[in-house]
């Protein structure tokens, strides 16, 4: 079975997000001052072939821990759905 896996990677809340601050400044320059914070992350889509959802999740978790996210600076969240 093929699973569609989405991995969302975001900077840790306690760390400065320079991209987010730059976008926030740009939005304020455009007059969108009601926006009070911006955090920039990554959205990664994976297709994983596995026999069950647990194995698909485990593969995505391993990919995120070993390559997709930097555990020192980022957190990640995994969502998976069967591909029908």
ChimeraX attribute file (.defattr): number of C-alpha atoms within 10 A of each C-alpha:
attribute: neighborCount
match mode: 1-to-1
recipient: residues
	/A:1	12
	/A:2	16
	/A:3	20
	/A:4	16
	/A:5	21
	/A:6	17
	/A:7	21
	/A:8	18
	/A:9	20
	/A:10	19
	/A:11	21
	/A:12	15
	/A:13	11
	/A:14	7
	/A:15	9
	/A:16	12
	/A:17	16
	/A:18	12
	/A:19	13
	/A:20	16
	/A:21	15
	/A:22	12
	/A:23	15
	/A:24	19
	/A:25	18
	/A:26	13
	/A:27	16
	/A:28	14
	/A:29	10
	/A:30	9
	/A:31	10
	/A:32	12
	/A:33	12
	/A:34	8
	/A:35	11
	/A:36	10
	/A:37	10
	/A:38	16
	/A:39	16
	/A:40	13
	/A:41	16
	/A:42	13
	/A:43	12
	/A:44	13
	/A:45	14
	/A:46	13
	/A:47	16
	/A:48	20
	/A:49	16
	/A:50	15
	/A:51	11
	/A:52	12
	/A:53	17
	/A:54	11
	/A:55	13
	/A:56	23
	/A:57	19
	/A:58	12
	/A:59	16
	/A:60	23
	/A:61	17
	/A:62	12
	/A:63	14
	/A:64	21
	/A:65	14
	/A:66	11
	/A:67	10
	/A:68	19
	/A:69	19
	/A:70	15
	/A:71	14
	/A:72	8
	/A:73	13
	/A:74	15
	/A:75	17
	/A:76	20
	/A:77	13
	/A:78	15
	/A:79	12
	/A:80	19
	/A:81	14
	/A:82	15
	/A:83	12
	/A:84	7
